[in-house]
Amino acid sequence: MPVVTDDKNLAISQGQQCIGFILAGGRSSRMGKDKATVTVAGRSMLQTAHDLMSHTQVHHHVVVGGRFADVHENTQGLGPGRAICELVTHSYSHCLESEDYLTQTQAVKEYALFIPVDMPFLQPKNLTTLIKLSRQHQRAYFYEQYYLPLVVPITFSNAIILSELVMQTPSPSVRNVINAVGASAAKYRGDEKEFVNINSPAELAELQIPIN
């Protein structure tokens, strides 16, 4: 189940521990324009997502889908859950091409962090917490009540599980993905606004001052 992409964008270098994916392939039908270009607090949501990744413990990040994509889904329009399945499977195939990876059987070396482009108030420290939990417990992690952001270890098991999920459900939800890989929910006691999705002009108009 390959992702149609320029492979250099997914190449995992020796010692690389986490790759970030900005999910930007939605149709933006309710917004009426590409959400990546929508401005919040003077910056486009895509630029905010780039800045967020730059301040998080990822070694490399790419945009998935949309006008500004580094990586395109193999099958577009089937939602973020399908994109996550494809990306985990494809990233695992790159791990197998690494001689260093092959010398460490059963080890989890790489992790994937997924964030949506339309959550402009996400904070680096909370993404870093998910990455640390995933590394510590070698399993997928998300915040309870919020299915994204999500960190998934790049492993043989997760690649097989998500490949099978797509065969059974061509357009799986992110919740389906979380259940399939046995992700754990981390506690979150901060401002709920951090996880607000901006999907429409009405939601954009209701915004208050961004979280500091």
N, C-alpha and C positions, 0 to 999 in steps of 0.2 A: 504494500500500500504506500507507494512513494509519494512524497510531496514534490510538486513541480517547482523547482527552484534552481538558482545558481548555487551549486554545492559549496562554494567557498564560504557562503554565508552561514552554513551549518557545520563547517569543519571544526572539530574539537581538538585543540592543541594539547600537547603534553602538559599536565599539571592544571588544566582548566577544570574548574570544579562546578560552575554553574553558568548556564546560558539563559538569558532572559528573552521572553517572547511577548511582544505587544500585540494583542489581538485587535485588529482593525479592519476585519473583513466583512463586518455587518452591512446590511443594505441601507441603514439610516433612514428608513421610510418615514418614521414618525418625526424625525428631525427635519426632513425635507432637504437636507444637504449632508455632505460627508461629515460625520461627527469628528473626524480627525482634524478638520479645519475650524471647528467651532471654537471661539475664543472665550476663555474663562480667566478673569483677573489679568487681562492683557496678553495672554499667551494662548496659542492653539492647544487643544487637548493632546495632540500628538507631540508637540514640543514639550509639554509638561510631562508626558509619559517618558520621553527620551531623558529628560533631566532627572526624573525619578530613578530610572534604571542606572543612570550614571552615579547616583549616590547610594546605590544598593550593592550588596556583595555579589554582583554578577561580573563575570570576566568578559562578557560579550553579550550584546542584545540585538535583536532584529525585529522588524515590523512584519506582521503576518497579515496578508490580505489588504485590499483597498488600493487606492491610487498611489500610495507611497511605499508599497510593499517591497521588502527585501526577499520575502518568501511568499509564494502563493499556495493556497490549499490545492490539493489534487482535484477535489470536487467542491466548488464554491457554492455558497448559499445554504449549507447544511448546519450552520451554527458553530459556536465556539467549542462545543464538546467534540464534534467531529474533527475540528482543526487540532485540538489537543491530542486526540488519538493518533492522527497522522504524524504530528510532530514528534511525539514520544517514540513511535515506531521508527521513524526516519532517523532520529538522533541516535537511537540504539545501533542502527546499521553503521553509522559513522564511528561509533565506539569500537565496533568489531574490526574496523579497518586500522585501528591504532595498535601497533605492536605492544606498546606499553600496557594497554588495556588487556590484551590477551594474556599477559603474564600474570595477571591478578584475577584469576577466576573467582567467581562468587562475590567479588568486591564491588561496591557501588562507588564509582568515581565521579560521575556526572549527575547533575540535577537540573531540572528545568523549572523556571519560574514563569508563570503565566499571569499577565494582568490585562484587563480590558482597556481600550483607549479612552473610554468614556467615564473613568473614575479619577477625576483630576485632583481629588483631595487625599489620595493615598500617601502615606508617609514612609520614607525609607526605613526607619527603625522597625516598623511593623512587618515590612517585607523581609528584612534581615532576620527578624525573629523566626519567621516561617522557614527560611532557609536553614537556620541553625537547628531548629527542631527536626527538620527532615534529615539533616546530616547526623544528628545525634541518635535518632531512632531508626534511620534508614527506611523511612516510609513517607508516603505523601502526607502533606499537611495543608489545612485551610483554617480560616477562622469560623467558629460556630456561627450559624445563621447566614454566613456569607460564603457562597461557593467559589467566588473569585475575590482576591488572588489565590493562586494554588501553586504549590511546589510538588513536583513529582520526580522521584528518583528514576534515572534512565537505567533500567535493568531488563534482562531477558524476560523475567516474569511479567513485568508491566507491559512490555512490548507485545507479548503474546496475548495477554488478557485484553488489551485495548484493540488489537487486531481482531480478536474474536467478537468483541463488543460491536465493532462496526459491521461485521458480517451479520450479526443478529439484528442490530438497530442502526441503519445507515445514518440517521441523524440523532445521535445520542445527546442528551442534555449533559451539562457539566455535573449535575447531580448523579447521573448514570455513571460518569467517569469516576467520580469520587467513590461511589459505592463499589465499583468494579475493582479499583486498586486498593481498597481497604484503607482509605485516607483517614487520618485522625483530625479531630477538631480542636484547635487551640482556643483558649479563653481570650476574650477581648472585652476590656472594660473602659475603652476610650470613647471618644465622640463618634456617634453613629454616622455623622455626616461624612466621615472619612470614606465610607463605602457607598456613597450615593452615586448611582448611575444617572447620567444626563442623557435622556433619550428623546426629548422633545423640546420645542421652544418654550412651552409652559414650565417645564422643569428648570430650564435655563433661567427663566425670568424669576423663579422663586428662590434662586440662590442668595445666600447671605455672605458675609465676609468669610473668605477661605480660612481654614485652620492654619494657625501659625506653627 
